[in-house]
Amino acid sequence: MTTECNGKLLEFHPLGAREVRVGFDGGAITSDGGGLLLREVEKRTGIVERFAACFTDYRDAERIEHRVRELVGQRVYGLVLGYEDLNGHDELRRDPLLAVLAEKEDPTGESRARERDRGKALAGKSTLNRLELTKEEVGEKERYKKIALHAAAVDRLLGEVFLESHAEAPQEIVLDLDATDDPLYGQQEGRFFHGYYGDYCYLPLYIFCGDALLCARLRPSNIDASAGCVEELERLVKQIRQAWPGVKIILRGDSGFCREELMKWCEDQGVDYVLGLAKNDRLKAEIVAEQEAAAGGGQGRVFGEGREPALCGDLVGAGSLGSAPFVRRVILRAGRDGEPHQGTVDAVCGSHQHGVHAQQPDSAVLLLHRLSVA
């Protein structure tokens, strides 16, 4: 039985002098109107356009209806608007607003070549899936996956957008390293259980400078949190210093990144660092007096301008393969009652000094005086 509709208004009890009516003649309505504001941002920055330029399209140009720029725009705007699942695009391909955001010339899809596609301006899930799964090298016999993404170009783009966001070179920047869980709920490739997070997940690596994202690398979770960070930093620091030769770079991360490989690389490249250092019995023994002072409400030995009982000391190493001895400064802190670090010992492994200058603090140690060592 077909549904019979009419254009009449339904009237309800008024609210004071106001009429309350329901109509069904509103035309095309969307709840994603905010996407138009994002489109205006794109018109000013061109980030999606530049991202699309990181792809190479090996398809026959005379036989396609969805350009790479349109496919990338459809996927990016879909993600931003909360449509993460590709399956949803079998319905979204009919959405004229998303078609406007993707810069489709015919947002209604009525001019599509095949009759079965008319009214569907955008690509379906299968086309978008091929876009995401194409390898960087496309073989001559490949029939379906023919739009290749160049990962190195995307890496450069993130750095370029960050550099362009500054009217002039800053004197100092802080790069934050972070690894966090991306929970999985299916049988995805690279799925592993992570003991710390207590779930099956990926373990992506992020590098930020303030609010600017400089690196987002998807990784399996059966690796160390610091895996691959030196390689990412090598290209980032090189790109930043090419644009800003005199900028001071400081690296910051939690104890998951306190690894000899990373610290040695920073020391060789003149990058200062502030890293969390996992507590151990030797460090705890060094701060017994400060723990007692914290429990009694006293200050003990106070480091810098902070009010937490703390101890600052140097860890001296012999150096490797006959190199000069090095000093790495460590700050230990004991929290007071009622504060987040009550009864704990925290440590920060700080910047480096070499050779005859090992007894004198350098500017990076002064940085620790200005940072909260939580």
C-alpha positions as CSV (number, residue, x, y, z in Angstrom):
1,M,0.0,0.0,0.0
2,T,1.5,3.3,-1.0
3,T,1.8,6.2,1.4
4,E,-0.4,9.1,0.6
5,C,1.1,12.5,1.5
6,N,-0.3,16.0,1.1
7,G,1.1,19.4,1.5
8,K,-1.3,20.6,4.2
9,L,0.0,22.0,7.5
10,L,-0.7,20.3,10.8
11,E,-1.8,22.8,13.4
12,F,-1.3,22.3,17.1
13,H,-2.4,24.3,20.1
14,P,-0.9,27.8,20.0
15,L,1.7,29.2,22.4
16,G,0.2,32.5,23.5
17,A,-0.1,34.6,20.3
18,R,2.2,32.2,18.4
19,E,0.9,29.6,16.1
20,V,2.5,26.1,16.2
21,R,2.4,24.3,12.9
22,V,4.2,21.4,11.2
23,G,4.8,21.4,7.4
24,F,6.4,19.0,5.0
25,D,7.4,21.5,2.3
26,G,10.8,22.4,3.6
27,G,12.7,21.1,0.6
28,A,16.3,19.8,1.0
29,I,17.3,20.1,4.6
30,T,20.6,19.3,6.2
31,S,22.0,19.1,9.8
32,D,25.6,19.6,8.5
33,G,25.4,23.2,7.6
34,G,28.6,23.9,9.6
35,G,30.4,22.2,6.8
36,L,30.0,25.4,4.7
37,L,32.2,27.2,7.3
38,L,34.9,24.5,6.8
39,R,34.6,25.1,3.0
40,E,35.4,28.7,3.6
41,V,38.5,27.8,5.6
42,E,39.6,25.6,2.7
43,K,39.0,28.4,0.2
44,R,41.5,30.5,2.2
45,T,44.1,27.8,3.0
46,G,43.8,25.3,0.2
47,I,44.9,22.5,2.5
48,V,42.5,19.8,1.0
49,E,43.6,20.9,-2.5
50,R,47.3,20.5,-1.5
51,F,46.6,17.2,0.1
52,A,44.9,15.9,-3.0
53,A,48.0,16.9,-4.9
54,C,49.9,14.3,-2.9
55,F,48.1,11.6,-5.0
56,T,48.9,10.4,-8.5
57,D,46.0,9.3,-10.6
58,Y,46.7,6.5,-13.1
59,R,43.1,6.1,-14.3
60,D,42.0,6.9,-17.9
61,A,40.9,10.6,-17.6
62,E,38.2,10.1,-20.3
63,R,36.5,7.3,-18.4
64,I,36.2,8.8,-14.9
65,E,33.5,10.9,-13.2
66,H,35.1,11.5,-9.8
67,R,38.3,13.5,-9.9
68,V,41.0,12.9,-7.1
69,R,40.2,16.3,-5.6
70,E,36.6,15.4,-5.3
71,L,37.2,12.0,-3.8
72,V,39.7,13.4,-1.3
73,G,37.3,16.2,-0.4
74,Q,34.4,13.8,0.0
75,R,36.4,11.6,2.4
76,V,38.0,14.4,4.4
77,Y,34.8,16.4,4.9
78,G,32.9,13.2,5.7
79,L,35.4,12.4,8.5
80,V,35.2,16.0,9.8
81,L,31.4,15.8,9.9
82,G,31.5,12.5,11.9
83,Y,31.0,10.0,9.1
84,E,34.0,7.8,9.7
85,D,32.6,4.5,8.3
86,L,33.0,4.1,4.5
87,N,29.7,2.2,4.4
88,G,27.9,5.4,5.2
89,H,28.9,6.9,1.9
90,D,26.5,4.7,0.0
91,E,23.8,7.0,1.5
92,L,26.0,10.2,1.7
93,R,26.6,10.0,-2.0
94,R,23.1,11.4,-2.4
95,D,23.8,14.4,-0.1
96,P,23.9,17.6,-2.1
97,L,25.7,19.5,0.7
98,L,28.6,17.1,0.8
99,A,28.7,17.3,-2.9
100,V,29.1,21.1,-2.6
101,L,31.9,20.6,-0.1
102,A,33.6,18.2,-2.5
103,E,33.3,20.8,-5.3
104,K,31.1,18.7,-7.5
105,E,29.9,20.8,-10.5
106,D,26.5,19.1,-10.3
107,P,25.7,18.6,-6.6
108,T,22.4,16.9,-7.4
109,G,24.0,14.2,-9.6
110,E,21.3,14.5,-12.2
111,S,23.8,14.8,-15.1
112,R,25.6,11.5,-14.3
113,A,26.4,9.4,-17.4
114,R,24.6,6.3,-16.3
115,E,21.0,6.4,-15.4
116,R,21.5,4.2,-12.4
117,D,23.9,6.8,-10.9
118,R,21.7,9.8,-11.4
119,G,20.8,11.5,-8.1
120,K,24.1,10.3,-6.6
121,A,26.6,13.0,-7.2
122,L,29.3,11.5,-5.1
123,A,31.4,8.3,-5.1
124,G,30.2,5.1,-3.3
125,K,32.1,3.1,-0.6
126,S,33.9,0.8,-3.0
127,T,35.5,3.7,-4.9
128,L,36.6,5.4,-1.7
129,N,37.9,2.1,-0.4
130,R,40.1,1.7,-3.5
131,L,41.4,5.2,-2.9
132,E,42.5,4.3,0.6
133,L,44.0,0.9,-0.3
134,T,46.1,1.6,-3.4
135,K,49.8,1.0,-2.9
136,E,52.3,3.7,-3.6
137,E,53.6,1.8,-6.5
138,V,50.9,0.9,-9.1
139,G,51.6,-2.0,-11.4
140,E,50.8,-1.9,-15.1
141,K,48.3,-4.8,-14.7
142,E,46.4,-3.2,-11.8
143,R,42.8,-2.7,-12.9
144,Y,41.1,-1.2,-9.9
145,K,43.4,0.5,-7.4
146,K,45.1,3.2,-9.5
147,I,45.2,6.3,-7.3
148,A,48.5,6.3,-5.4
149,L,49.3,8.3,-2.3
150,H,52.8,9.5,-1.8
151,A,53.4,9.4,1.9
152,A,56.5,11.5,1.8
153,A,54.6,14.3,0.1
154,V,52.0,14.2,2.9
155,D,54.8,14.4,5.5
156,R,56.2,17.5,3.8
157,L,52.8,19.1,3.6
158,L,52.2,18.9,7.3
159,G,55.6,20.6,7.9
160,E,54.9,23.2,5.2
161,V,51.5,24.1,6.7
162,F,53.1,24.5,10.1
163,L,55.9,26.8,8.8
164,E,53.5,28.9,6.8
165,S,51.4,29.5,9.9
166,H,54.1,31.8,11.3
167,A,54.6,35.3,10.0
168,E,58.2,35.2,11.1
169,A,60.6,32.6,12.5
170,P,60.2,32.0,16.3
171,Q,63.2,32.0,18.5
172,E,62.2,28.7,20.2
173,I,59.8,25.9,19.5
174,V,58.8,22.8,21.6
175,L,58.0,19.5,19.8
176,D,55.9,17.2,21.8
177,L,56.1,13.4,21.2
178,D,53.1,11.3,22.1
179,A,52.0,7.7,21.6
180,T,48.4,6.8,22.4
181,D,46.0,3.9,21.9
182,D,43.6,3.7,19.0
183,P,41.1,0.9,20.1
184,L,40.1,-1.8,17.6
185,Y,36.8,-3.7,17.6
186,G,37.3,-6.1,14.8
187,Q,40.0,-8.3,13.2
188,Q,42.0,-5.6,11.6
189,E,45.4,-6.2,10.2
190,G,48.1,-5.4,12.7
191,R,45.8,-6.0,15.7
192,F,47.6,-6.7,19.0
193,F,46.7,-6.6,22.6
194,H,48.4,-3.9,24.6
195,G,49.0,-4.6,28.3
196,Y,49.1,-1.0,29.4
197,Y,45.9,0.0,27.7
198,G,44.3,-3.3,28.4
199,D,42.7,-3.7,24.9
200,Y,43.4,-4.5,21.3
201,C,44.6,-1.4,19.6
202,Y,47.0,0.4,17.3
203,L,49.6,2.7,18.8
204,P,50.0,5.7,16.6
205,L,52.8,8.2,17.0
206,Y,52.1,11.9,17.1
207,I,54.3,14.9,17.0
208,F,52.8,18.3,17.8
209,C,54.1,21.8,18.2
210,G,51.5,23.6,20.2
211,D,48.2,22.9,18.4
212,A,50.0,22.1,15.1
213,L,50.1,18.5,14.0
214,L,53.5,17.7,12.4
215,C,53.3,13.9,12.3
216,A,50.7,11.2,12.6
217,R,52.0,7.7,12.0
218,L,49.8,4.7,12.3
219,R,51.6,1.8,14.0
220,P,50.8,-1.7,15.5
221,S,50.8,-1.9,19.3
222,N,53.4,-4.7,19.6
223,I,56.2,-2.2,19.5
224,D,58.0,0.2,21.9
225,A,56.3,3.6,22.2
226,S,59.4,5.3,20.9
227,A,59.8,3.1,17.8
228,G,60.4,5.2,14.7
229,C,60.5,8.6,16.5
230,V,64.2,9.3,15.6
231,E,63.4,8.8,11.8
232,E,60.4,11.1,12.1
233,L,62.4,13.8,14.0
234,E,65.3,13.6,11.5
235,R,63.1,14.7,8.6
236,L,61.1,17.2,10.7
237,V,64.1,18.9,12.2
238,K,65.8,19.1,8.8
239,Q,62.7,20.7,7.3
240,I,62.3,23.2,10.1
241,R,65.9,24.2,10.2
242,Q,66.0,24.8,6.4
243,A,63.3,27.4,6.9
244,W,64.4,28.7,10.3
245,P,68.2,28.1,10.6
246,G,68.5,29.9,14.0
247,V,65.5,28.4,15.8
248,K,66.1,26.6,19.1
249,I,64.3,23.2,19.2
250,I,63.3,21.5,22.4
251,L,61.9,18.0,22.5
252,R,59.4,16.9,25.1
253,G,58.0,13.5,25.9
254,D,57.0,11.1,28.7
255,S,59.1,8.2,30.0
256,G,58.1,6.0,27.0
257,F,60.5,8.1,24.9
258,C,63.4,8.1,27.4
259,R,65.6,5.9,25.2
260,E,69.4,6.1,24.6
261,E,68.9,6.2,20.8
262,L,66.7,9.3,21.0
263,M,68.8,11.2,23.6
264,K,72.0,10.5,21.8
265,W,70.4,11.7,18.5
266,C,69.3,14.9,20.2
267,E,72.7,15.5,21.7
268,D,74.4,15.0,18.3
269,Q,71.9,17.3,16.6
270,G,71.9,20.1,19.2
271,V,68.3,19.5,20.1
272,D,67.5,20.0,23.8
273,Y,65.1,17.7,25.5
274,V,62.9,17.2,28.6
275,L,61.9,13.6,29.0
276,G,60.1,11.6,31.7
277,L,62.3,9.1,33.5
278,A,60.7,6.0,34.9
279,K,61.2,5.8,38.7
280,N,63.4,3.0,40.2
281,D,64.9,2.1,43.5
282,R,68.1,4.0,43.0
283,L,66.2,7.2,42.3
284,K,63.9,6.7,45.2
285,A,66.8,6.3,47.5
286,E,68.2,9.7,46.3
287,I,65.1,11.6,47.4
288,V,64.3,10.1,50.8
289,A,64.8,13.4,52.6
290,E,62.5,15.1,50.2
291,Q,59.8,12.4,50.7
292,E,60.0,12.9,54.4
293,A,59.8,16.7,54.0
294,A,56.8,16.3,51.8
295,A,55.0,14.1,54.3
296,G,55.8,16.6,57.1
297,G,54.7,19.6,55.1
298,G,58.2,21.1,54.8
299,Q,60.0,22.1,51.7
300,G,63.3,20.3,52.0
301,R,65.6,21.2,49.2
302,V,63.7,23.3,46.7
303,F,64.8,23.3,43.0
304,G,64.4,26.5,41.1
305,E,61.3,28.6,41.8
306,G,59.0,25.7,42.4
307,R,57.5,24.9,45.8
308,E,57.6,21.2,45.6
309,P,60.4,19.4,47.6
310,A,62.8,18.4,44.9
311,L,66.4,17.3,44.2
312,C,68.4,18.2,41.1
313,G,71.4,16.1,40.2
314,D,73.6,15.0,37.4
315,L,74.0,11.5,36.0
316,V,77.5,11.1,34.5
317,G,78.2,8.6,31.8
318,A,81.6,7.5,30.4
319,G,80.7,8.1,26.8
320,S,80.9,5.5,24.0
321,L,83.8,4.5,21.9
322,G,86.2,6.9,23.5
323,S,84.0,9.9,23.1
324,A,83.8,12.7,25.7
325,P,82.0,12.0,29.0
326,F,78.4,13.3,29.1
327,V,76.2,14.7,31.9
328,R,72.4,14.3,31.9
329,R,70.6,16.3,34.5
330,V,67.8,14.6,36.4
331,I,65.1,16.3,38.6
332,L,63.4,14.3,41.3
333,R,60.2,15.5,42.9
334,A,58.1,14.3,45.9
335,G,54.5,15.4,46.0
336,R,52.7,16.6,49.1
337,D,49.6,15.1,50.8
338,G,46.5,15.8,48.8
339,E,48.3,16.5,45.6
340,P,48.3,14.4,42.4
341,H,51.8,13.0,43.0
342,Q,51.4,12.2,46.7
343,G,53.8,9.5,47.7
344,T,55.4,9.2,44.3
345,V,58.8,10.1,42.9
346,D,58.9,11.7,39.5
347,A,62.0,12.3,37.4
348,V,62.8,14.3,34.3
349,C,65.9,13.5,32.3
350,G,67.1,16.8,30.9
351,S,69.5,18.2,28.4
352,H,73.1,17.4,27.9
353,Q,76.6,18.8,28.5
354,H,79.9,17.4,27.1
355,G,83.7,17.4,27.8
356,V,85.2,20.2,29.8
357,H,81.9,22.1,30.1
358,A,80.3,19.2,32.0
359,Q,80.4,21.0,35.3
360,Q,78.6,24.1,34.1
361,P,74.8,24.1,33.4
362,D,73.9,25.3,29.9
363,S,70.8,27.0,28.6
364,A,68.8,23.8,28.3
365,V,69.2,23.2,32.1
366,L,67.8,26.6,32.6
367,L,64.8,25.5,30.6
368,L,64.1,22.9,33.3
369,H,63.9,25.8,35.8
370,R,61.0,27.1,33.8
371,L,59.1,23.9,33.2
372,S,56.7,22.1,35.5
373,V,58.3,18.7,36.2
374,A,55.1,16.7,36.6
